[in-house]
Amino acid sequence: MSIRAQEHQTLEDGKTEGLVGDDGVLIELKILEKSCRRIRSKIGMESSLDTVWSVLTDYEKLSDFIPSLVVSELVEKEGNRVRLFQVGQQNLALGLKFNAKAVLDCFEKELEILPNGRRREIDFKMVQGDFQLFQGKWSIEQLDTGIQGEGLDLRFKDFRTTLAYTVDVKPKMWLPVRLVEGRLCSEIKTNLLSIRDAAHKVIESVIHDL
């Protein structure tokens, strides 16, 4: 079975039914138009919102532990706006490699207090790069202990914190979207697992230093 078939089941209307894999990662793919896709993903973890936020916003160290991210440079930071230069590498079919460069504007939102927990998000948008469209958001949500009821995603009910990543992507015209969508889903999954592991190592380091 292919990576795409394992991660999501394509429906007739072009949408997909998200499935949580054995590794705990949810991947959903939606066709927005002929060559544009929306990928939604989520992972549960035991780390706190603050720990995950600190890992995610240590921008220049992201390439140290995210395999597909070759370069991550902080170009400018002013208030809650951050400009990044990133280079990602994707392995395509027939041994081909696709290096994608992007200048991203990121907007770090303030902490939201929810009725049942806390949430903090980062919106991002490509302002220059190798895609026609590349924009979305990171969302970290931490629930209060023992929360139950309406609005709770039961697929992640056993986890203290969830990290969600949503991106709308449209490749340049010379690169067919079907060639990259499966790889994007696979690498987003790897990225979420890498961030979860990095956040866990932060906790382990703190415990070790006590």
N, C-alpha and C positions, 0 to 999 in steps of 0.2 A: 504494500500500500504506500502511496506517495506521502510526502510530508503534508501537502495540502489536504489530502483526503483524511489524514489522521487528525488534523487540527480543526477542520470545519467541514460541515456538510452543506453543499450548495443547494439552494432552493430555487424553484422555478421563477420566482419574481426577481431573482438577482441578489436577494439578501442571503444571509447565511445564519445558521443556527449555531451559536457559540457552544463549544464543548470544553470542559475543563479536563486537561490531560492528566496522566498519572503524576506528573511533576507539579501539578497544582496551578498551571497557567491557563487562563481563558483567552482564546483568540476568536474574534469575530471579523468577518470580511463582508463588506457591503459594496455593491457596484453603484456608484453615484451617476456615472455616465460611461460612455464607451471606453474611455481610457483613464478614468479617474476612480480611485478606490478609497474607501474609508476602512481603516483597520482599528479595531478596538481590542484592547487587551487588559488583563488584570491578574494580579497575583496577591496572595495573602502571605503575611509574615508576622512574626512575633515582635519585631523591633518597633520602637515608638515612632510616632510621626516626626518628632524632632530629630531622631537619629537618621531616618530615611531622608529627611530634608537636607541634613548636613552632607550626606553622601551625594545627593543629586545636585546640590549647588556648589560642590567643590569641582567646578567645571573643568579645570585643567588636569585633574586627576582621573577624569572619566575614562580616558583612553588607556589608563593603566590596567583596568580590569574589564572593560567591555571589548570583547574580541574583534568586533567588526568596525570599531572606531579607531582609526589610525592616528588622527590628530584632533585635539580639542583645545583651542586657544581662546583665552579671554581677551577680546579686542578692546572692549569698553564696558564700564559699569557706571551708571548714573542713577542714583535712587533705586527704584525697583526695576529699571530697564537694564538688561544685559545683552551685549552683542558678542556672539561667538563665531569663530571660524572652525568648521569641522570638516574632516575628510573621512568618509566611510568607505569600506571595501566590501563588495559582495561577490561571492563566487556564483557564476551563472552556469548554464548548461555548456557542455562540450569543452570544459576547461577554461572558459572565458572568465575574466575578472572585470568587474565594473567599479571604478573608483568615482564616488560621488562627492563633490565639493559643495559646501553651502555656507553662506553667511546667514546666521539666524539671529533674529531679535527675540529675546525672551522677556517676559513680564512676570515678575514674581509677585503674586497676589498676597494680600494680608491674610493672616490666620482667621478662619471663620469658626465661630462657636455654633455648633449644631445642637438641636434638642437632645441628641443621643451621642454626641462626641465632638470631634474637631476635624476640620479639613483645611488643606492648603494646596494651592495649585500654581502651576507655571504654564502660561500660554506661550506658544512659540510660532514664529512665522519666518519662512525663508524669504530674504530680501534680495539675495543674489545666489545663483548656483545652478546645478545640473538637473533641476526639475522644473517643470512648468508651474507646479504647485506642490508645496510641502509645508503644511501647517497643522497645528493641533494643540494638545495640552497634556501635561502630567498632573495627576491628582492623587494626593495622599490623604487617606481618611482613617482616623483612629476612633473606634467606638468605645464608649464607656463599658466597663465590665458588667456582664450579665444582661446586656441589652437584648430585647426580643421584640417581635411585633412587626407591623407593617413597614415596608421600606427596607427591611433588612435583606441583603442578598444571601440567601440560605446556602449558596455554593461556597461562601467564605465565612460562615457563621462561627467556625472554630478558630478564627484568627483575630488577633488584636487590631491589626492594621492591614489596609489594602492599598496597593499602589496600582493605579490605572494609567494607561497610556493610549491616547487616541490620536490618529494622524490621518489627514486627507492628503493623498499623494497622486500626482499626475506626472508621469515621466515626459521627457522631451520626445518629440514626434518620432525620432529615429529609433527609439527603444520601445518595443511593444510591451504594454503593461502586463500582459500575461507571462512574459518572460521574467519579470521581477517580483510579481505579487507574492508568489509562493516563497521566494527567498526572503522577502521583507517580513512575512509572517514568521518564518523560522528564526530570523535574526532578532526580531522584536522579542520573541519568546526568550532567546538566549540573553538579551539585554536585561530583561526583567529578572531572570534568575541570577545574573551577575550582580545586579544592584541589591537583591535580597541577600546574597552571600556577603557582599561588601558591608552591608548594614549589620549583619550578624557578627562579622569580624570586629566591628567597632565595639559592640557589646562585650565580646570576648576579651578585647583589649582592656576595657574599663574594669571588668571583673578581675583580670589578671593583675592589674595595678593596685587593687585594693589591699 
